[in-house]
Every structure is written in C-alpha cells, then in structure tokens.
C-alpha cells in the first residue's frame, strides 16, 4: 500500500474521534422544548435547558398511537417498565398527545443541574425505546 494512503487511513479515525470529542453535537441551552413524537421515538432525543428558567413546550405526534412526554425527577430513572410506582417520581408530564395532534404548554425547568430522564409513560413505549434526556445546566 502506498505510504500516503496509509497515512490517510491513520488520520481519518483520529479526525473523527477529535470531532466527536470537540463538543460538536452538544446543544446550547434553550428555553424551548420542541419535540416530534413517532412510534416509538422522541426527535430530538436530547434537550438542553437552563436550570430554573421558564420553558415553552411544543410537541407534535406524527405516530399512529398516542404518546406522552414525562420528565422524571433527578435520580429517579425508570428502569424496566413505567409503573404506578414511577408516578410519584414525575417532575413534569404532558399527558396523551393523540396521533396527528400537537400541543403547547409552559413549565419551569428543574432548579438542579443534571441529567433528567424523559419517557413516554404509555404501556410498552418505554420498553420500545421511547426515551430521551433533559440536560439541565446552570444559567449562563
């Protein structure tokens, strides 16, 4: 193999690693949560918000079944199934959004920075992978 080609093969993986570690793909804190619900995913699946700030929430359900958007309290992640025991650990909930519908709401971001789990609480949706993250950061 030509030495120039072998250098490219060595440099390409390093460039990809550096790009991934550079913060590319991390989002700047926003006071808006805009989500599209499908069967069975949230898009996007990570939201970055400033701690303790008022937020606007908007969701559209492009799926064939109803979905919900539930933010769990910090440190209280759903593990196997969303159950009635998990309901005591909900920080905020946007209940049922019917297929083809959209909703808007307001809420206040959690005051404590950290990673909060977001789930669809409808039966079987968590198990199907309908999970996201709310990254709460100190206000800038």
Beta strands, then each sheet from edge to edge (+ up, - down):
strand 1: 32-38
strand 2: 41-43
strand 3: 46-50
strand 4: 54-61
strand 5: 67-72
strand 6: 90-97
strand 7: 102-108
strand 8: 114-119
strand 9: 131-137
sheet 1: 2+ 1- 4- 7+
sheet 2: 3+ 9+ 8- 5+ 6-
end
